[in-house]
Amino acid sequence: MPGAWPCAFPSGTPRTRCMKCITLPDACVEILPVPFADAVAAGEYAPMNGTHLERRRRRAAAPLKLHVGGLDAAELTKRRAAIGGAVINPMFPERLRHLEADIVPTPSRPNFPRQPNNLIAVWPPWEQGFGDAFGGTLLPLGELSRLGELRKHALAISGLRHASLVRPLAAAAGSLCALERPQPPLLPRCASACWPELHVCMPRNTDTRDAYEANLALDAASGWLPPPPPPPPPFAAGAPPTPLRVLIAARTGRRPIVELDALVAACDGSAVGGGGVVARCEALPAGASVEEKARRLRRADVLVSMWGGDTINGLRLKRGGAVVEVRNAGFVRGASWGWVELHRRWVTRTTATCFKPKAACPLHKDVRQRPLAFYTLTLPENATVLGDEETRCLERAAAGERGAGRRHMCFWNAGLRVDAARLKAVLGRVVADRERGLVPVETRDVVCEKRKHGGVLDPSTGQRVCFA
């Protein structure tokens, strides 16, 4: 039955949804040459470049054929239709991949090598991004890894742009290759072969049952990190000052924390929480290797990151750690809440349940075994550092020019100057919650009476105030 694999996995958890896969029995994958393979291997992702005619030719070039011999005509037609309506084009996620056009009935199998295991063939919802590929593809596959299923099978993926995402998959899977866009040496192009079963899979971020455990399985396969230590004990009143180790993520390009060195200096050595706890703040360099970032994160208590894919690095904190996501009020005010909360959902997906009855236990209260806490620091628009692009965007939006984006898009990728007092106020909440043994998830700063989203904490009064 289509979709029966891997939904038959026993979960024993409240989250029962699993990756959507459609099985093609007795299938052969014929790998075809593509006109832009060399450019893709060089990291240029050629389908996004070139003239209009070149782009059309590249998109029309079929990189593979799937020969299916284990289904009658009616069932094959049914499964082709299901695949055609579900597989997204990873390079152009607003379009379908139309993989059904590459599936052909084959009464006699081609003369390709026969493989003893099955093939998991994955088309990510978005192949080029870092956070999107991590949250929407790696974590669902990490679920398969922690359930012991990924290594049983060969894994083929349409492609992945960032080499740092390829390594954990290569280590966790029985074998790994690229169906369409290779990135050698870790992601070579697949070879034509035949398989007892071909599982065509469309992972989504909602397929992840426990993000921390899924990432832990991938890291363990990669050999980057030892198992995480147990959660840190609560801060005890009257005990000697305990350091709160804070990493503040640097970014290059879009959405930087402006004057990061000054923020780190103001944060480091400051008292937070009122109980003698001292913050030890360091920058997490953007150019550090994945291994170095992972090691430093595992030693930290708190990761402070701008809204974006960096937030997902919080999954490498020790258990009981906290992620503080810095957001721009100008963006939060106008963007859909599903978009604003995207990275929070990636990081905090867990099967942890509450000790108390559900009615007495909302999401931000006591939970058991929640691996990470999550906090938001939403800064007002006047903390934005506007570049030429953002300034032009705001001018066009104010003038109501045709084709101008909505105003919140002008703040989407802008840098922010983070006030140290506001950051220390959030760190104080981290300390206070740990003293009470809580691992909370703050879904927003506050819901103002006349606003759809948010508000900010005024550190001078300790009160929540609505956006201006």
Helices and strands as residue ranges (DSSP letters): H 4-7, E 20-31, H 37-41, G 46-48, H 52-60, E 64-68, H 73-84, G 99-102, E 103-105, E 119-122, H 131-133, I 134-138, H 139-146, E 154-159, H 163-172, E 175-181, E 193-202, G 205-207, H 211-222, E 243-249, H 260-267, E 271-272, E 277-284, H 290-299, E 302-306, G 309-316, E 321-328, H 329-334, H 337-340, H 342-348, G 358-360, E 372-379, G 381-383, E 384-385, H 388-399, G 407-410, E 415-416, H 420-435, E 456-458, E 463-465
